[in-house]
Amino acid sequence: MNHAKTRRKIYFMGVGGTAMGNAALLARAAGHDVLGADTGVYPPMSGVLAAAGIELHEGYDPVRLEKIAPDVVVIGNAMSRGNPEVEWLLDTRAVRFTSLPAFLHDVVLQTRRNIVVAGTHGKTTTTSLAAFLLREAGRDPGFLIGGVPQDPPMGSHLGAEGDPFVIEGDEYDSAFFDKRSKFIHYAPHIAVLNNLEFDHADIFRDLSDVQRTFTHFSRIVPRNGYIVLNGDDTNLRALGAMGWTHVVRVGVGESCDTRIVDFSESAAGAEFSLFWRGQVWAHVKWSQPGIFNARNAAMAATAAGLALDAGNPASLSLAPLARFRGVKRRQEILWSTKTLTVIEDFGHHPTALAETLQSFRARFPGAILTAVFEPRSNTARVKTLQAAFMRALALADEVYIGAINRPEKLREDERLDPEAIVQQLEAQGLEGYFSQTNAALLQMLMANTLKVAQSAASRPRLVAFFTNGSFDGIIGEYVAAAKATAS
């Protein structure tokens, strides 16, 4: 199904999701007729899709789908058995259906030299960085980003056939009928392995299970391709030599090909030097926080540089990094005064929380650090990483833990125990709070922080919300209350 040849009518189930919506935009840019359905397509995605000429439908209706008669239905991985359109497709076999990753392979990736960014953390930022650097170098890469980047200024772009395609490669499963990791479909020429930890407890049994799928991914990199590997990550090193292709290591260790040197961070920003095989590549000063973002930049720069010059990635200029604005919901400042700063972060894994909280200490010296965490992801909702979450949250001064998302889907003995975490934190001298509802948590948070934050005698306070979902809207409500209190 090469996009340069046959015009198709393509129907996306779950088109309101970020990945599905951006894939629908790619299909439209490739010249196809595109339609989609979801139980709610809201701004800004609804406006972007409509502006591209994509017809949107509310809810799922097999009678309507039969009348539309698409050539293919792309089924998002949020769809499951019991959905009326899914059941009609299975009953009748009247229309071909496929998963989103398989569709992307057939329509876009099969004919491109792809940079596929994988890892437990940092995929969205690293994908955005690689696409940004290639564009700044005067190329027209295609890309598909799983979040809302500020640079580049859109989440998807078809790009020029002769230039690389950069895509976020998730290890999560592809669809209810295809349990392979998404990135197995993505035909990597350059595979970026940013880091590897246990995650997605609903999909993988343990760390070895995650390593297994990363090994499968690495084995489809061609011999003339590259694996750009975090050389500091012991779980990635355990994958072995991977001698079937070229391996380039990135990190702070002396054995790394691309090496991060002299990282420092303060309220003014972060800076570091990059070396390529012992030679200075660039000195970077930028606004993105943390050593984790420095590593994201080094991984992206190495992959993008190799895509343009296989012998010397350091020929790629990194001066544009000073202008890189990042990705929404990644340490995004929502409100800031001399006494109160409110930040939203997509963090939902203990390592990501710990790295971000450590960065906040350097960026906001002397501030009271208040962490507000929603146990929402399928890993955060269960006890598997409870001790790790406790250690990460202990890096804050105050901790508020919200309601566990969909607790009825879990047995009581397998659920995360927020009250136990709070008790352990209080035993260490921290203040901890937990509520059975996010609305009640918001009331506690406002009562304990807003009036105090307005006192001229109080220390500055940073309130950081960590969630990979909506947090039931309390983030926006807190920011509105902070603004009202300040006025």
Rosetta blueprint (number, residue, H / E / L):
1 M L
2 N L
3 H L
4 A L
5 K L
6 T L
7 R L
8 R L
9 K E
10 I E
11 Y E
12 F E
13 M E
14 G L
15 V L
16 G L
17 G L
18 T H
19 A H
20 M H
21 G H
22 N H
23 A H
24 A H
25 L H
26 L H
27 A H
28 R H
29 A H
30 A L
31 G L
32 H L
33 D E
34 V E
35 L E
36 G E
37 A E
38 D E
39 T L
40 G L
41 V L
42 Y L
43 P L
44 P L
45 M H
46 S H
47 G H
48 V H
49 L H
50 A H
51 A H
52 A L
53 G L
54 I L
55 E E
56 L E
57 H E
58 E E
59 G L
60 Y L
61 D L
62 P H
63 V H
64 R H
65 L H
66 E H
67 K H
68 I H
69 A L
70 P L
71 D L
72 V E
73 V E
74 V E
75 I E
76 G L
77 N L
78 A L
79 M L
80 S L
81 R L
82 G L
83 N L
84 P H
85 E H
86 V H
87 E H
88 W H
89 L H
90 L H
91 D H
92 T H
93 R L
94 A L
95 V L
96 R E
97 F E
98 T E
99 S E
100 L H
101 P H
102 A H
103 F H
104 L H
105 H H
106 D H
107 V H
108 V L
109 L H
110 Q H
111 T H
112 R L
113 R L
114 N E
115 I E
116 V E
117 V E
118 A E
119 G L
120 T L
121 H L
122 G L
123 K H
124 T H
125 T H
126 T H
127 T H
128 S H
129 L H
130 A H
131 A H
132 F H
133 L H
134 L H
135 R H
136 E H
137 A L
138 G L
139 R L
140 D L
141 P L
142 G E
143 F E
144 L E
145 I L
146 G L
147 G L
148 V L
149 P E
150 Q L
151 D L
152 P L
153 P L
154 M L
155 G L
156 S E
157 H E
158 L L
159 G L
160 A L
161 E L
162 G L
163 D L
164 P L
165 F E
166 V E
167 I E
168 E E
169 G L
170 D L
171 E L
172 Y L
173 D E
174 S E
175 A E
176 F L
177 F L
178 D E
179 K E
180 R E
181 S E
182 K H
183 F H
184 I H
185 H H
186 Y L
187 A L
188 P E
189 H E
190 I E
191 A E
192 V E
193 L E
194 N L
195 N L
196 L L
197 E L
198 F L
199 D L
200 H L
201 A L
202 D L
203 I L
204 F L
205 R L
206 D L
207 L H
208 S H
209 D H
210 V H
211 Q H
212 R H
213 T H
214 F H
215 T H
216 H H
217 F H
218 S H
219 R L
220 I L
221 V L
222 P L
223 R L
224 N L
225 G L
226 Y E
227 I E
228 V E
229 L E
230 N E
231 G L
232 D L
233 D L
234 T H
235 N H
236 L H
237 R H
238 A L
239 L L
240 G L
241 A L
242 M L
243 G L
244 W L
245 T L
246 H E
247 V E
248 V E
249 R E
250 V E
251 G E
252 V L
253 G L
254 E L
255 S L
256 C L
257 D L
258 T E
259 R E
260 I E
261 V E
262 D E
263 F E
264 S E
265 E E
266 S E
267 A L
268 A L
269 G E
270 A E
271 E E
272 F E
273 S E
274 L E
275 F E
276 W E
277 R L
278 G L
279 Q E
280 V E
281 W E
282 A E
283 H E
284 V E
285 K E
286 W E
287 S L
288 Q L
289 P L
290 G H
291 I H
292 F H
293 N H
294 A H
295 R H
296 N H
297 A H
298 A H
299 M H
300 A H
301 A H
302 T H
303 A H
304 A H
305 G H
306 L H
307 A H
308 L H
309 D L
310 A L
311 G L
312 N L
313 P H
314 A H
315 S H
316 L L
317 S L
318 L L
319 A H
320 P H
321 L H
322 A H
323 R H
324 F L
325 R L
326 G L
327 V E
328 K L
329 R L
330 R L
331 Q L
332 E E
333 I E
334 L E
335 W E
336 S E
337 T L
338 K L
339 T L
340 L E
341 T E
342 V E
343 I E
344 E E
345 D E
346 F L
347 G L
348 H L
349 H L
350 P H
351 T H
352 A H
353 L H
354 A H
355 E H
356 T H
357 L H
358 Q H
359 S H
360 F H
361 R H
362 A H
363 R H
364 F L
365 P L
366 G L
367 A L
368 I E
369 L E
370 T E
371 A E
372 V E
373 F E
374 E L
375 P L
376 R L
377 S L
378 N L
379 T L
380 A L
381 R L
382 V E
383 K H
384 T H
385 L H
386 Q H
387 A H
388 A H
389 F H
390 M H
391 R H
392 A H
393 L H
394 A L
395 L L
396 A L
397 D L
398 E E
399 V E
400 Y E
401 I E
402 G L
403 A L
404 I L
405 N L
406 R L
407 P H
408 E H
409 K H
410 L L
411 R L
412 E H
413 D H
414 E H
415 R E
416 L L
417 D L
418 P H
419 E H
420 A H
421 I H
422 V H
423 Q H
424 Q H
425 L H
426 E H
427 A H
428 Q L
429 G L
430 L L
431 E E
432 G E
433 Y E
434 F E
435 S L
436 Q L
437 T L
438 N H
439 A H
440 A H
441 L H
442 L H
443 Q H
444 M H
445 L H
446 M H
447 A H
448 N H
449 T H
450 L H
451 K H
452 V H
453 A H
454 Q L
455 S L
456 A L
457 A L
458 S L
459 R L
460 P L
461 R E
462 L E
463 V E
464 A E
465 F E
466 F E
467 T L
468 N L
469 G L
470 S L
471 F H
472 D H
473 G H
474 I H
475 I H
476 G H
477 E H
478 Y H
479 V H
480 A H
481 A H
482 A H
483 K H
484 A H
485 T H
486 A H
487 S L
